[in-house]
Amino acid sequence: MFKARVKMEVLRELVDVVSTLVTETKLQVSVDGIEVKAVDPSHVAMLVLNLKKTGFEEFTGDSTEIGIDVEKIKDVLRLSKPGDLLNLAYDGGKGKLEVSVGKIVRHMGVVDPAGITDPKVPNVNPPGKVVLKTDELRQGIRGSESISDHVTLTLDPEFFSMHSEGENDRLDLKIPKSELTLLEAKETVKSMYPLDFFSSMVKSISSAEEVTIFVGNEYPLKLEFSFAGGRGDARFLLAPRVEED
């Protein structure tokens, strides 16, 4: 059984983050909140997201799995406005998830959770770590999108940089250590990543003013952030794009 009341803004960010990788996902409900694990069909990127029960206005949940069609939740969110509260209810009996906003109630069929991939999350710990403003990262991404389909992230003991290069153009974002919230890098490390995934990940983050990025040499990227006033957290993993000799 699962019953909850949640702010539109919290549910929208959760759905936006999840939809960067998948169209169907599994909600792991417990007495403490919900967890989502997802991997994109090409197995290039992965997400682990948690929203504590305190991130909801009201929450009651037993241990259960609910397979949801992300687009159906988006449909209901389109009927809501900032400040609205949405009610969610699932009893497991009729195989329907009930979502209501205002006077509208939608009963939506759920997806068999057994048919949804439950990925094993690898223990990824790149050696370099930086905490920077989300808006600065977004600006660099916007500039890169017209130049290349990949970006190179570099962590140096004195700066963070993002570089993209096309046939005739290049873009560099460089932020010195003095303007970063945190920078940990004993030596220079860098990796190249597919821009489409990296861009979608960062653009899905709407409430976190800062993000934490972990980078190593030709190492998977780890990107962490919080939402719902710190009562929810998420991390993306993204495989590097290895340059061929």
Buried (B, 14 or more C-beta within 10 A) or exposed (E): EBBBBBBBBBBBBBBBBBBBBBBBBBBBBEEEBBBBBBBBEEEBBBBBBBBBBBBBEEBBBEEBBBBBBBEBBBEBBEBBEEEBBBBBBBEEEEEBBBBBBEEEEBEBEBBEBEEBBEBEEEEBEBBBBBBBBBEBBBEBBEBBBEBBEBBBBBBBEEBBBBBBBEEEEEBBBEBEBEEBEEBEBEEBBBBBBBBBBBBBBBBBBEBBEBBBBBBBEEBBBBBBBBBBEEBBBBBBBBBBBEEEE
